[in-house]
Amino acid sequence: MTTKNNSQVSVEDNLQISREDLGHQRRGANGMSHHLFLIHATTEELVVRDVKKLMWANEDKTFRLELDGIAGFAVFVDDVLLLQSDFYAVERYYRQDAQNFYLYLKDKMQEMLEIQQKQ
């Protein structure tokens, strides 16, 4: 992990995550079962989890997740904006079903790939 100004940047496989450093953040789901993870995870952890799942399904692409340090985030694929949203929207998806946000990301990815193929 590298630090630049007041933000932290970490690179895992082909996913780069940049996070503004706003002090203490809860980190509690390590080592818990999947069910307990979903109950106790922060919304940020859920977003990272679902972006990683999308990354693993599209290993030929480079993903970047930018977290604004408050509640907003943006997901880029090969430096093209895939989604700009906030944690409140993610929480609404998770209230419906644990897979809904991932399925939404997957649909956005499919739309982006179709647009790129037409060009």
URURDA-V550795 format. One record per pair of residues at least 12 apart in sequence whose ideal C-beta (glycine too) atoms are under 7 Angstrom apart, sorted by the first residue. I is the first residue (numbers start at 1). J is the second residue. Records with the same first field share a line. If there is no record, write none. Layout:
BEGIN
I=J ; J
END
This chain:
BEGIN
6=20 ; 21
7=19 ; 20 ; 21
8=21
13=55
14=55 ; 62 ; 63
15=51 ; 52 ; 55 ; 63 ; 65
16=64
17=48 ; 65
18=66 ; 67
19=67 ; 69
20=67 ; 68 ; 69
22=69
26=42
28=40
29=41 ; 45
38=98
43=87 ; 90 ; 91
44=67 ; 87
46=90 ; 94
47=73 ; 90
48=65
50=101 ; 102 ; 105
51=63 ; 65 ; 75
53=102
54=105 ; 106 ; 109
58=109
61=77 ; 78
62=78
63=75 ; 76 ; 77
64=76
71=86 ; 87 ; 88
72=86
73=85
77=109 ; 112
80=112
82=108 ; 109 ; 112
83=105 ; 108
END
